[in-house]
Structures are given as structure tokens and as C-alpha cells.
């Protein structure tokens, strides 16, 4: 998921209801039986998109629409109902586009507020049954159009509502056709069960409402038998049939199986207890058939509905509302006694089927199956492992709901079993970070189950300490698996339950946005329910949902604010050291990288402190930490991020004693920087160049610069040296020491000339063009003492020539890299020269007006190039130049752009 989430606007009411109703009214006035013209069609599409856009704005606060829902939904449904009657009685097919948009608007309501809320505003009189059913059964009606999925969905849920009216369906049957209406509804719904879309959900809902009616309950058993037959068709040996045909068949079968399982689960939830007892054997057979089929059991949705079905069967087999004496929402103060928490004894015989279901749900908590990959190979199929959160969460909710109907002793045994899941893999692991990757699914399922049990008040006080101990470990579950980490789902589930300091640390410092939000929500729940967290309201205001949504804000703004409270400060620091960066105690590259970055930031903080006396000692102490890392790791070929972090640490902490060979604590630091300069990645090259910049401020680096300038001549084939040279020469600080400035300028000017040997690659030339403006900027405070007018003019002319580079290779127009770099460098150089014009004698010789106007013309020419990035860069740089004041010299109008007043008014400058 993207971490840079912008804070959206919070609404207090449905502010746009006036605009919404006006647009909807104009849409409903359209004639559904007349096809629109092209112009009308475009306008109508725009209007309906506007309606959908307004609804999307309120998606997160859809409850604000509730006072207006009746006025919003009923006119649309009435319009659709009138169209259905016209289609049936007048044989009018209607406009496909207009009907589709109307049905899609109804679906938008359902998407925004949920079908259970929206369906209340559908008409549900007895006469509506024949209208809705006949409309669906029209042989050539719009509902048969493949594009009309929204129309089919809203009509199916409309039928499901009508089926709940307590009237006998037999009164709609023709003479000598008993049961025809019920069979027609059932046949229609079955036909949509195989659709992989919303029609399947609507059909499943319709069937469940049909089978729970008193007059049609007898149809449920035949439906189960039909479902059993369909399930058995999915139990096919995949190697025994041709692959492509098998894949197509399996897709169709699985889609239908998901639909029928949805219908069965709804019946298991809403049907009578008597109906469920009568069909429980058939329902268990359905689950067993799925287990026998590798094809079906490899599908996530099928496994989820199987778990849901078993859970609902077990719940309905147990009596509800028994007096177990549990106290919901109790406040634990640590002073409870046995009398306070004891419950009355209640003997109850738990059905064996319930125990079997619980065993199955415990296994589902660790859901990790072998999924058939749709990759073709002559030898057969390839299997891959997948883990599915929805299955584990469904199992967790099922276990908690079953436990709520069991005696306390039995539910305590369930919690003990769940806590045992944490220790399955922890026994063989030295620490949390040594757990095997397979432990992720087990810990995740266990956390979800604990959360659901705790939410229902099913955790005995005696179990709380053990539960919190395991959940505290789960908050830091983060395992390396190849090039990435796993365990974010475990931390998310653990945050569902846990306590103050740990919750605050996770809400501020976890790298995943959903985990930070979950921890923040858990903290808020505890503050609101028990008010035992120190500074709870204040900390909550600093770690709310929006404060932790953006990682940079959580790390750099919210965390220091929370650390102002002494109760949290030490824990947050320890969390950064032990978890977030996991310092230098191992050879894991991510740990080393995090530790070096943390040391760099600490050094920056020391450099900004007022204690200048101890500043050098602190810097040297941090600099010495590099000695704890083996040199071969710092310069390893695959350790680019560590090398870059080490060079950055050197650039920040380098001091004069460590530069001198006789007093340095790390003699090999020069080797690290040299290796970084020759590295192939620009990230490492830039970090190493930063270290040379720091060195150039401490001592004269002329010899180092001269040596590096000669490298491309000695090693012309080493492209990495060529690329890093421009970065280095543009980074060196020439204001404190000379640092071979003439040699650097000569080198840069020679290398930007494509005809000068040795011929550099395009990346190296680009970096040298960038270095030109960097050199001017580094000396801009006193340009006449560093650079002559002739040198400045030659540098600007080289940049002008760069605007005409249209080199190409197999990568395309690589000359655009040169042109963009020239645009930026020209703009930066002009800004530096014009801002310091007063200190530059004979300014017109440094920046001749003709050269200035030629530069502007060249930049404007790039503003009409075919490449977007070149045009954008040219436009932005031109606006920067346009905003500059005229130089503070005589006859300054010579540098004024023709028509500058008009240009400034056009661009708002």
C-alpha cells in the first residue's frame, strides 16, 4: 500500500445535497425508451459521472447521507420499476445506455452505503413480484445484455427483498402449475450463480431468502444435493485431462461453487434452527467434499466460505443466551478476587460436531495452502505457496462466536489452544527474529483469534498476562525473506489488542501505514475505555489516524512530540535502536544500513547543538563506530546501500584529527571513499563525493582532485570513474581552499566537448554539465577572486552548446539528459551571477547581455520540444529567470527581457 496519504477533507453534513438532487432530477427526466444523440450522450455521461464523484467523496463518511437516502433512492427505483413495467406490458426494450446508467447509479448507492441499507427503499408490495420476475425472464430484454451487470444485480436484490414478504408464492402459480413461481425464481437465481461478479452475490442472496421461507423450505434439501453434485465435478485429476480445457472448466466450476456456498452460508445464518438440524448432515458433506478436492481447496474464496459455513453450523447447533455469568466490558484494575471473576457452574454437553468444527478452525488459523499456478509447462503444473488473511480472519471470528456460546471452562481451553500456536515455532528459535517464515501465518491467525476473543470479553483475567506477553512480541514480528520482509499482517493483528508504550512505538515507527493506523486505533480504544494510559488524551492527539498516516510525519514530527513525555521517551529510543534500526550487532545488510543512517542523523543533531566544546569529541566517537564493521563488508560488491551510508557518515563526522594519518581512528576511511567514487551506482557516487566535499573544507585537496582528474585519461574504459568525476568536481568546496580549481574547470570544459578525447559516455557528460553551475555557485560569494570573465563566459557558452545535444543510442534520445542538465545549470548560473552583480566589477564582461538573451532563447526553444520532461524543465526554469530582479549595475535594462511586463502578467509573476 502507498505511504504518502494526503489528509482528506472531513465533512460534517451532506454539503452537496442541493447540487446532487438537481443533477439527479435532470437525469430522471430523461426518456428511457429513447436513444440519446451523441451530444446528449456525452452530457448524460458527464452528469452521471458527477453524481458518482459526489458519492465517492462521502465514501468514508457515508452515514452523512442517511437523512437524504429516501429522497435519493426512491425516485431512481421508481423510474426503474416504471421501465420494467413498460418492458413487460408494452414490449419496449428501452435505451441500453440510459438504463445502464440508471442501474449503475443504484449500484453506486449500494457501494456507498451497503445493500442492507439501500434495499429498504426498494418497493416491496406483493404486486412487485410479478413485475420483477417477469422483467428478469424477458427473453430478449435488456437484462440479457452482457453489459447490463448492474441492472441484473439491482433486480436480483429487489427480488430478494420481495421474497421476504410473508405471502404464499402459490397464489402466483397458474392453474395446474403448482410451485411454478418458486421454481422460476430458483432457476433464475441458479443461472446467475456461475457469474464471477455482483450478479452472483445477488443470486446467492435471493436463493437464501427463498429457502428460508416457510412455503419453500422444502426446496433447500434438493438444492444441497445439486450443490454436492456440482462440488464433485471440481474434484478432477488435473494431470488426467488436457490443461487448457481443464483450466476453463475449473474456472467455471469454481465460480459457481463460490456462488452456491454464499447461498448456503446465508441459509445457515438466517434459516431456522429446525431447518439447520434437519440438513446438518448434508452441510457437513459439502465441507468434506471441498476438503477432498485439491482444485477447490486451493481457492481462497472457497476455503473462506467453507470456514464460514462450518462456523455457522456449529453456532446454530449450540443454544444461545445461556447464563454463563460473563461480564462484558469489565474494567480490570489488578485487584480482582476469585469471587469477582467466578462464574456459576453450568453443565452442558457439547456436540461432537462442534469439537470437530473447532479442530478445523484451529487448522484454518494457520491457513497456508498449495495453490495451483496458471503457468503452463509440458511436465504439468507448478505449485506455489500462498497465505490468505481472509481465511484466517473468518476462522478467528468463528472460533470467538462459538466460544461465546460455550461454558467458561470450555472457552478457556480454546484460548489455551490458541496461545499454544505462538509457541509452535518459538521453541526452536533463539529470538523473535530467528523464527521460520512459516510462522507468519500461524502467528497472524493466533493474533486475530485472540483479538476476537478479547473483543467479546472471553479472556479470563488469569490469562491476560500470558496473552499480553505474546501479543507484545507479535507487535515486533518482522522476518527477512529473501529481499523483503514478512510479518506486517501479524503486527497489524497484534495492534488489534495491545497496550500503551508498545502501541505508541508501533504507531510511530512501523514502516507499514496500515499497522501504524491499527496501533493508533488500538491506543484510542484503550484511552476511551479505561483511561489508564499516561497522558492518554495528549498522546492520542499527537498519534491520531492522520498524524501517523504519512511516514515522514510520524517519524519526524509526531515521535518527538510524544517523546516529550518522560513515560514514553526511553521506550521509544529503545524501540528505534532494537527494532527500527537493529544496529550493528549482526551482519544483516539492512541492520547495518539502518544503524549507519541512525548514527548519521545523531551526528547531524550534535552539529546543530550549542555545545561546541564537545562537538568534535562527539563526532569522533560516532566516526569510530565504522571500525566495528569489517572493511570487506563496507566495500562489498553487493552492499551498495551500506557503502553509501558509510560514505554519508564519513561526510558528516569527518574532523581534522581523523584526516591526519597519525591521529585517525580509522585509517581505511580513504579506501571506503575511493571505492564509493568508483562504484557503478549514482547513489554511492554521490555519497562518496559528499565525503570529499567535507574533506575539502578541512584541508586542501588539490592533490586528490588532480589525481582524480587524470583517472579518465589513465582508465578510459572505466565508465564508472567517468560518471563519478563530474559529480565530484561539482561537489568540492572551492571557497575555503583552492582545491585545484583551474584544473577542475579545464577538465569539465574538455569533457563536455564531445569531440575531445577521451570520449565520455552520456551519463558522465551530463554530470559534467551539472558540475559547471555547481562550481560557479561554490565561488559566487567572491567570483572575481576565483574566476575570470573569460572563464565564466566559456562555461556559459559550453552550457549553450549543451542545449543543442540531440545524441541518440539504443535507449532513445539520451541527448535530452544533456539538454535538461544544461537548462538547469544555465538557470542556476544566471541566478548566482545576477544576485551578486554588485560585487562583480565589469559585470557585463562576466554575463554579456547578448549571451544572456541567447541563453533565454535557448531555454524557450526547449519549451516547445516533443519530450514532456524537457518542456516542463524549460518552463519552470524560465519562470525562475523571469522572477529575477535586474542586476544592480549601470544600464541594467540591457538584461531586461523584451515584453517582460506582459510575460509576468501572463504567468502571474
ABEGO torsion letter per residue (X at the ends): XBABBBBBBBBABBAAAAAAAAAAAAAAABBAABBBBAAAAAAAAAAAAAAAAAAAAAAAAAAAAAAAAAAAAAAAAAAAAAAAAAAAAAGBAEBAAAAAAAAAAAAAAAAAAEAAAAAAABBBBAAAAAAAAAAAABAABAAABAAAAAAAAAAAAAAAAAAABBBBAAAABBBGBBGAAAAAAAAAAAAAAABBBAAAAAAAAAAAAAAABAAAAAAAAAAAAAAAAAAAAABBBAAABBAAAAAAAAAAAAAAAAAAAAAAAAAAAABBAAAAAAAAAAAAAAAAAAAABAAAAABAAAAAAAAAAAAAAAAAABBBGBBAGBBBGBBBAGABBAAAABBBBBBBBBBAAAAAAAAAAAAAAABBBBBBBBBBBAAEBBBBBBBBAAAAAAAAAAAAAAAAABBAAAAAAAAAAAAAAAAAAAAABABAAABBAAAAAAAAAAAAAAAAAAAAGABBAAAAAAAAAAAAAAAABBBBBEABBBGAAAAAAAAAABBBAAAAAAAAABABAAAAAAAAAAAAAAAAAAGABBGAAAAAAAABAAAAABAAAAAAAAAAAAAABAAAAAAAAAAAAAAAAGBAABABAAAAAAAAAAAAAAAAAAAABABAAAAAAAAAAAAAAAAABBAAAAABAAAAAAAAAAAAAAAAABBAAAABAAABABAAAAAAAAAAAABABAAAAAAAAAAAAAAAAABBAAAAAAAAAAAAAABAABAAAAAAAAAAAAABBAAABAGGAAAAAAAAAAAABAABOBBBBAAAAAAAAAAAAAAAAAAAABAAAABBAAAAAAAAAAAAAAAABABBBAAEBAAAAAAAAAAAAAAAAAAAAAAAAAABBGAAAABBAAAAAAAAAAAAAAAABABAAAAAAAAAAAAAAAABBBBBBBGAAAABBBGAAAAAAAAGX
